[in-house]
Amino acid sequence: MENREPFITIGIASYNYANYLPEAFEAIRNQKFRDFEILYCDDGSTDESVEVIKGFIRDNPDLQIRLVEAENQGIIANKNRDLMRKVEVVSKRTIREKLMTYLAMCAKEKGSDSFEIPFDRQELADYLEVDRSGLSAEISKLRREGILKSEKKQFTLLL
């Protein structure tokens, strides 16, 4: 199976639009073109927006959906931060460097060495722009070296 990024990313930036999200996601889900991912950036909503999107993710496991939650700083600031984060990760040379950079960012964002990432293994490989089997091998090496623990989406950095 080919390992590659989706053809397009549908970006949705939102602040307190929980009432409109079901209609927006229903429209996306009903598209005939299927080679896409959805990147939902929540700008610190105080309504039920995050719960709505988490429910949509749970109810649509066939869709590739990433949820990014941030403090309310404005949509442009959050989009810029997410783009810069991705560039920092994928500009690394090796799978190990890409993975450890990404995991360090997640740990810092969560304020803990133990955290859950929003991706399964294939989605993580796609995000890092690496081969899934190479990613799995690197995660196994890092476990054997005592650098991290992992189980599915849950990671613990041990350094």
N, C-alpha and C positions, 0 to 999 in steps of 0.2 A: 504494500500500500504506500502511495506517495505521501511524503511528509512535507507539507508546505502551508504557508499562510493562506487564509481565505482570500478570494479574489478582491472582496471589498470589506471594509469595516463600516458599519453603521454606527455613528457616534450620536449618543443622546446625552446631552447635558441638562440637568434639571435641578430646580430648587422649588420644593413644595408643590409639585404637580401630581400628587398621588391620584387625584380624580381623573386625570387624562391619560395616565400610563396604560391602563388596560386596553383602551382603544388604540393607542400608538403601537403597543406590542402585538395586538391582534392583527393590525394592518401589516406589520413586518412579517409575522408568522404566516400570513396568507400569500406571501409573494411566491411566484412560481420559480424565480431564480433563487437557488439555495446555497450558492457558494459565498457565504458571508458570515461574519461574526457581528455580534452586537456589543459595543462598549458603552456601558451606562455609567456616567459620572454623576454622582449625587453631590451637590454642593452644600452639604450640611443641612439637608431638609429637616424641618421640625414636625412635619406631618408624617403620614404613613408611607411615603414614597419608597423607602428602603425595604419595608416589609412587602410591599406590592411587587417590587422587582425580585426579591428573594423567592416569593411565591411563584412568579413566572419562571424563574430558573428551575425551581423544583418541579414544576408541572410540564416543563418542556426540555427534558434531558437531551433531546435530539438537536437542540440549537446550541451553538457556541456563544455563551453570554458571559461577559466579564463585568463585574460590579466594582466600581472604584468609589469609595466613600471618602469625603474630605471635609475639612472645616469650611464654613462659609467664607470664601475669599473672592467669589465671582467666577463665572464660567470660564472666562479667558485665562485667568490665573491657573485654574485647575487643568485646563486642556494643555497649557504650556508645561506645567509640572509633569503631567503624564507623558507627554512627548519627550521631554528631556530625560525622564526616568528610563523610557524604553531605549533611547539612543545610548545612554550610559551603559545599559546592560548589553545590548547587541553589538556594541563597538569593541567589546572584549574579544580576545583572540580565541581562547579555548572554551570548551564546554564547561570546564571547572570554573574558570574565571567568570563566565556569564552566569552560571548557577549561583556561585557564592556571592556575587554582586547583587543578584536579585534577592536571594534569601536574606542577606544583610539589610537590604532596604526594607524588606517585609518585617524583620525583627525590630528595626528602628521605628517603623511606622506603628507597629503594635505595642511597642514599649516592653517587649518580652523576648527572651530567647526561644520560647515555645509559641508557635503560632500556626494558623491554618492559612493555606494559600487558596486563591479562588480557582485554581486550575487542576484538572486531572493530569496524568503524565503526558498524554498526547497534546493537550492544550498548553502545558508548560513547555514542551519541546517546540511547539509552534511559536509561542511567545519569545522564547530564547533564540529561535531560528536555528535549531539544531535537530539532528536525527534522534528520534525517540529511543532507539536501541542504544545509541551512544550516551544519551542522557541517563538512561537506566543503569548502564554500566558505571557511569561516573558517580551516581548516587550510591551504588553498592560499594565502590572504592572509598568514598567519603565515610560511609558507615563503618567499614572495616578499619579505617584509619582513626576512628574515634572522633571525627570532626562533626558529625551530625547523626541524629536519629530521625527516622522518617517512617511514616505509615500512611499511605494514600496521600491525602492533602495536608496532613499534620507533620510539621517539622520542628525539631529542636536543635539549635546550634550549641555545640558543646565546647567551643573555644571561647 
